[in-house]
Every structure is written in C-alpha cells, then in structure tokens.
Amino acid sequence: MTGSALLLTSIDISLYPLNDDYIPAVADFIQRISAYPDITVRRNDLSTQLFGEFDTIMDLLKIEIRHSWQHWGQGVLVIKFLAGDLQGLKDL
C-alpha cells in the first residue's frame, strides 16, 4: 500500500462529559462532527459512528475534542477504531 492510497476507517465514539448537565455537551459534539461533509455520521442511543477517510476523521477529531474540552470542560471519550468502511456490516 502506498502512502497516497486512501485508508477508510470506521470509528465508534462515546463522549461522557464530567458534569451534571451533560446533554448540551454531547449534542454540541455530535452537531459539530455532523457538519463535516466528507464523513458519514450515524447515531444511536449508546454511541456515534463515523465513517470516512482516516486522515480526515483524525483531523476533525483533533479539532472537535479540543473544542469540547475547552468549551464544556473535562470529559471522557471512548473511541474504537476499525480499518475499513463497515457501514453495511450486519450481525454475524
């Protein structure tokens, strides 16, 4: 694989703000990452999934995690990274 080849990735991310009023911080994070045009965002009750090119997602996470911590304070992020676009993966 060459350095210029696209590397698709699937990310599962959960944000746990360390304050009592956590809904606004989570909603803001999801709204902000959903504004990026080159990724697909899927939400469910437990986490948010991002699908797209690895470097694009890593760049946006760097920006949006920093924003979340600076604007909303401390929070724990649980992130799972998987190689490939797994949007269509069903239960095995």
C-alpha positions as CSV (number, residue, x, y, z in Angstrom):
1,M,0.0,0.0,0.0
2,T,1.4,3.4,-0.9
3,G,1.3,6.5,1.3
4,S,-1.1,8.2,-1.1
5,A,-3.8,5.5,-1.0
6,L,-7.0,6.3,0.8
7,L,-7.4,4.4,4.1
8,L,-11.1,4.2,5.0
9,T,-12.0,3.8,8.7
10,S,-14.9,3.2,10.9
11,I,-15.0,4.9,14.3
12,D,-17.3,4.3,17.3
13,I,-17.1,7.2,19.8
14,S,-18.8,8.0,23.0
15,L,-18.4,11.2,25.0
16,Y,-19.0,11.3,28.7
17,P,-18.8,14.9,30.0
18,L,-17.8,15.1,33.6
19,N,-20.6,17.4,34.7
20,D,-24.3,17.0,35.7
21,D,-25.6,18.9,32.7
22,Y,-24.0,16.6,30.0
23,I,-26.7,16.6,27.3
24,P,-25.7,20.0,25.8
25,A,-22.0,19.0,25.5
26,V,-22.9,15.7,23.8
27,A,-25.4,17.4,21.4
28,D,-22.9,20.1,20.5
29,F,-20.2,17.5,19.8
30,I,-22.5,15.4,17.6
31,Q,-23.8,18.5,15.8
32,R,-20.2,19.8,15.1
33,I,-18.9,16.5,13.7
34,S,-22.0,16.1,11.6
35,A,-21.2,19.3,9.8
36,Y,-18.1,17.8,8.1
37,P,-19.1,17.0,4.5
38,D,-16.6,14.2,3.8
39,I,-17.7,11.8,6.5
40,T,-20.8,9.8,7.3
41,V,-22.2,10.1,10.9
42,R,-24.6,7.6,12.4
43,R,-26.0,8.0,15.9
44,N,-27.7,5.6,18.2
45,D,-28.6,5.6,21.9
46,L,-25.2,4.4,23.0
47,S,-22.6,5.9,20.7
48,T,-21.9,7.7,17.5
49,Q,-20.2,6.1,14.4
50,L,-18.1,8.0,11.9
51,F,-17.2,6.6,8.5
52,G,-14.7,8.0,6.1
53,E,-11.1,8.6,5.2
54,F,-8.7,8.0,8.2
55,D,-6.8,11.3,8.0
56,T,-10.0,13.3,7.6
57,I,-11.5,11.8,10.6
58,M,-8.4,12.1,12.7
59,D,-8.1,15.8,11.8
60,L,-11.7,16.6,12.7
61,L,-11.4,14.6,16.0
62,K,-8.4,16.7,17.0
63,I,-10.3,19.9,16.4
64,E,-13.6,18.8,17.9
65,I,-12.2,17.1,21.0
66,R,-10.2,20.2,21.7
67,H,-13.3,22.4,21.2
68,S,-15.4,20.1,23.5
69,W,-12.8,20.2,26.3
70,Q,-12.2,24.0,26.0
71,H,-15.9,24.9,25.8
72,W,-17.6,22.2,28.0
73,G,-14.8,21.2,30.4
74,Q,-13.5,17.7,31.1
75,G,-15.0,14.7,29.5
76,V,-14.1,11.1,28.9
77,L,-14.0,9.8,25.3
78,V,-14.2,6.1,24.5
79,I,-13.2,5.5,20.9
80,K,-12.9,2.3,18.9
81,F,-11.0,2.4,15.5
82,L,-11.6,-0.2,12.8
83,A,-9.9,-0.4,9.5
84,G,-12.3,-0.2,6.5
85,D,-15.8,1.2,5.9
86,L,-18.0,-1.1,8.0
87,Q,-21.3,0.8,7.4
88,G,-23.0,-2.2,5.9
89,L,-21.8,-4.8,8.3
90,K,-24.6,-6.8,9.9
91,D,-24.6,-9.2,12.8
92,L,-22.5,-12.2,12.1
